[in-house]
Amino acid sequence: MQAIHTDAIRAPKMGLRPLCAPDTIFSIFDRNPDMEGEPQWKRNMKRVEILARGDVQRVGFRDVVQRIGRNLALSGTVQNQEPYDVRIVGEGEEEALQEFVEALRIKDGPIQVRELEVRWASATGEFPYFMIIRGDWQEELGERFDVAVGLLHRSIVLGEENLIVSKENLAVSKENLAVSKENLAVSKENLAVSKENLAVSRMMLDKQDSSISILEEIKADTSEIGAIREEVSATREEARRGRDEIISTLKSDRMEEKYERLSQEIAEIKAAIAEIRAKVS
């Protein structure tokens, strides 16, 4: 009989018995002989049997299945089934098994799972851990080479994609540089406009200062005119008093003397009025 090689990864500790030799089959759950009816482990655990179809052989699919089962704390086996499929058996908590089934729908690189045939059953507890059941060494070596070629191809594809992304990033960087130059030119134009606006503002301030000076001069002239008006009013008052004095003099006995003196005063008043008018005009 041909020997069967197994790569096994022990499941996390869940109250399991110590791991025995790979060819030893036993129940991994302790059963209490005093318990009556169905054991507790059997009520909580389920079994799923899966047949995966697609590009699943010679692409590293079994290793991925084993890693997923280990991470979900499942036990079971995965093995190639001729001619092109992979058979998977898993046991564990039902919720973890549901997640396990969904995680096996892989479409990544060389692994392309196109169909999963799933059948549910009760757990048997026959698996101590999740293991890969392998064929003879020539078959396994050939699969390893195929996996390596697939990974190399994937690396080349990723390298080409990264190169494309790098070129796109370079183009975007050049566009950003061009935009930055345009923004710099606009900033310089805005600076020039700001300087022009500053010059205009200064001119307006100078004109405002000139207007204030003119207003102050007008105010001073207005004050002077007011003083002249007061002086005219005083002269008019003086003339009125002189007129009254003339009238009273005319009424006195010394008419001629007073008339001459009045004529002289009238002449002085007229001269004063002419001088004031000259100042006002």
C-alpha positions in Angstrom: 0.0 0.0 0.0 1.3 3.5 -0.9 2.3 5.6 2.1 0.2 8.7 2.8 2.2 11.8 3.8 0.6 14.4 6.0 1.5 18.0 6.9 -0.4 18.8 10.1 -0.9 21.9 12.1 -2.2 21.4 15.6 -5.5 23.2 16.3 -5.6 25.7 19.2 -6.1 24.3 22.7 -9.8 23.5 23.3 -9.6 20.8 26.0 -8.1 18.4 23.5 -6.0 15.3 24.3 -2.3 15.3 23.6 -1.5 14.9 19.9 -0.6 11.3 18.9 1.1 9.9 15.9 -0.4 10.9 12.5 -1.7 7.4 11.8 -3.6 7.2 15.1 -7.3 8.0 14.9 -9.2 8.8 18.1 -11.9 11.2 19.4 -10.5 14.6 20.3 -13.3 15.3 22.7 -13.3 13.9 26.2 -16.6 12.1 27.0 -17.9 11.7 30.5 -19.0 8.1 30.9 -21.4 9.3 33.6 -23.3 11.5 31.1 -26.5 10.1 29.8 -27.8 10.7 26.2 -25.9 12.6 23.4 -22.5 14.0 24.4 -22.2 17.8 24.8 -19.5 18.1 22.1 -21.7 16.4 19.6 -24.6 18.8 20.2 -22.3 21.8 19.7 -20.2 20.6 16.7 -21.0 20.1 13.1 -19.3 18.6 10.1 -19.1 20.0 6.5 -17.9 18.1 3.5 -16.9 20.2 0.5 -15.9 19.4 -3.1 -14.1 22.5 -4.6 -14.1 22.7 -8.4 -12.1 25.1 -10.7 -8.4 25.9 -10.8 -7.7 24.3 -7.4 -5.0 21.7 -8.0 -1.3 22.5 -8.3 -1.9 26.2 -7.4 -1.4 26.1 -3.5 -5.1 25.9 -2.8 -4.7 23.1 -0.1 -2.2 25.2 1.9 -4.7 28.1 1.9 -7.5 25.8 3.0 -5.4 24.5 5.9 -4.4 28.0 7.0 -8.1 29.1 7.0 -9.2 26.1 8.9 -6.4 26.5 11.5 -7.3 30.2 12.0 -10.9 29.2 12.6 -9.9 26.5 15.1 -11.4 23.7 13.0 -10.2 20.2 12.5 -10.4 18.1 9.3 -8.5 17.3 6.1 -8.0 18.6 2.6 -6.7 16.5 -0.3 -6.7 16.5 -4.1 -9.4 14.4 -5.8 -8.8 13.2 -9.3 -9.0 14.4 -11.9 -9.2 18.2 -11.1 -11.0 18.8 -7.8 -10.1 19.2 -4.1 -12.1 17.4 -1.3 -12.3 19.1 2.1 -13.8 17.9 5.4 -14.1 20.2 8.4 -15.5 19.9 11.9 -16.1 22.5 14.5 -18.6 25.1 15.7 -21.3 25.7 13.1 -20.7 29.4 12.9 -17.0 28.9 12.3 -17.8 26.3 9.6 -20.2 28.8 7.8 -17.4 31.4 7.8 -15.0 28.6 6.6 -17.2 27.8 3.6 -17.5 31.5 2.6 -13.7 32.0 2.9 -13.1 29.1 0.4 -14.8 31.0 -2.5 -11.4 32.3 -3.6 -10.7 34.0 -6.9 -7.2 35.4 -6.5 -4.3 34.9 -8.9 -3.9 31.2 -10.0 -6.5 30.0 -7.5 -9.9 30.3 -9.1 -12.7 28.5 -7.2 -15.7 28.3 -9.5 -18.0 25.9 -7.5 -18.4 24.5 -4.0 -20.5 21.4 -3.5 -21.4 21.5 0.2 -22.9 18.8 2.4 -23.6 19.1 6.1 -23.5 16.3 8.7 -23.0 15.6 12.3 -19.4 15.8 13.7 -17.6 12.5 14.3 -14.6 13.9 16.2 -12.2 11.8 14.2 -9.7 14.5 13.3 -7.1 15.7 15.9 -6.2 18.8 13.8 -6.5 20.2 10.3 -4.2 18.3 8.0 -3.2 18.1 4.3 -3.3 14.6 2.9 -0.7 14.5 0.2 0.1 12.0 -2.6 3.5 10.6 -3.6 6.6 12.8 -3.5 6.8 13.2 -7.3 3.3 14.6 -7.5 3.8 16.9 -4.5 7.2 18.1 -5.9 5.5 18.9 -9.3 2.8 20.8 -7.5 5.3 22.8 -5.5 7.0 23.8 -8.8 3.7 24.8 -10.2 2.9 26.9 -7.1 6.3 28.6 -7.4 5.7 29.4 -11.1 2.3 30.8 -10.2 3.7 32.9 -7.5 6.4 34.2 -9.8 3.8 35.0 -12.4 1.8 36.8 -9.8 4.9 38.8 -8.7 5.6 39.8 -12.3 2.0 40.9 -12.8 2.1 42.9 -9.5 5.4 44.4 -10.6 3.9 45.5 -13.9 0.9 46.9 -12.1 3.2 48.8 -9.7 5.2 50.1 -12.6 2.0 51.4 -14.3 0.9 53.0 -11.0 4.3 54.6 -10.6 4.1 56.1 -14.1 0.6 57.4 -13.3 1.9 58.9 -10.1 4.8 60.5 -12.0 2.3 62.0 -14.5 0.2 63.3 -11.7 3.2 64.8 -10.0 4.2 66.6 -13.2 0.6 67.9 -13.5 0.8 69.1 -9.9 4.1 70.8 -10.6 2.6 72.5 -13.6 -0.4 73.6 -11.6 2.0 74.9 -8.9 3.9 77.0 -11.4 0.7 78.4 -12.7 -0.4 79.2 -9.1 3.0 80.9 -8.6 2.5 83.0 -11.7 -1.0 84.0 -10.6 0.4 84.9 -7.1 3.0 87.2 -8.8 0.3 88.9 -10.8 -1.8 89.3 -7.7 1.3 90.8 -5.9 1.8 93.3 -8.8 -1.9 94.3 -8.6 -1.6 94.7 -4.9 1.3 97.0 -5.3 -0.6 99.1 -7.9 -3.6 99.3 -5.5 -1.2 100.4 -2.7 0.1 103.2 -5.0 -3.4 104.3 -5.8 -4.3 104.3 -2.1 -1.3 106.5 -1.3 -2.3 109.0 -4.1 -5.8 109.1 -2.7 -4.5 109.7 0.8 -2.3 112.6 -0.6 -5.4 114.1 -2.3 -7.4 113.7 0.9 -4.6 115.5 2.8 -4.7 118.3 0.2 -8.5 118.6 0.5 -8.2 118.8 4.3 -5.7 121.7 3.9 -8.0 123.5 1.5 -10.9 123.1 3.9 -8.8 124.5 6.8 -7.8 127.5 4.6 -11.5 128.1 3.8 -12.3 127.8 7.4 -9.7 130.4 8.3 -11.0 132.7 5.5 -14.5 132.3 6.8 -13.3 133.3 10.3 -11.6 136.4 8.9 -14.8 137.4 7.0 -16.7 137.1 10.2 -14.3 139.5 11.9 -14.6 142.0 9.0 -18.4 141.8 9.3 -18.1 142.5 13.0 -15.9 145.5 12.2 -18.4 146.8 9.6 -21.2 146.4 12.2 -19.2 148.4 14.7 -18.5 151.1 12.0 -22.2 151.3 11.2 -23.0 151.6 14.9 -20.4 154.4 15.1 -22.0 156.1 12.1 -25.4 155.9 13.6 -24.1 157.5 16.8 -22.4 160.2 14.7 -25.6 160.8 12.8 -27.5 161.2 16.1 -24.8 163.6 17.3 -25.1 165.6 14.1 -28.8 165.9 14.5 -28.5 167.1 18.0 -25.8 169.6 17.0 -28.0 170.9 14.2 -30.5 171.7 16.8 -28.1 173.8 18.9 -27.4 177.5 18.7 -23.8 177.1 17.4 -24.9 175.7 14.0 -22.1 176.8 11.8 -19.3 175.6 14.0 -21.0 172.4 14.6 -21.7 172.1 10.9 -18.1 172.4 10.0 -17.1 169.9 12.6 -19.9 167.6 11.4 -18.7 167.9 7.8 -15.2 166.9 8.9 -16.5 164.0 10.9 -18.7 162.9 8.0 -15.7 163.0 5.7 -13.7 160.9 8.2 -16.6 158.4 8.4 -16.8 158.1 4.6 -13.1 157.5 4.4 -13.3 154.8 7.1 -16.2 153.2 5.3 -14.4 153.3 2.0 -11.3 151.7 3.6 -13.5 148.9 5.2 -15.2 148.2 1.8 -11.8 148.0 0.2 -10.8 145.4 2.7 -14.0 143.4 2.3 -13.7 143.2 -1.5 
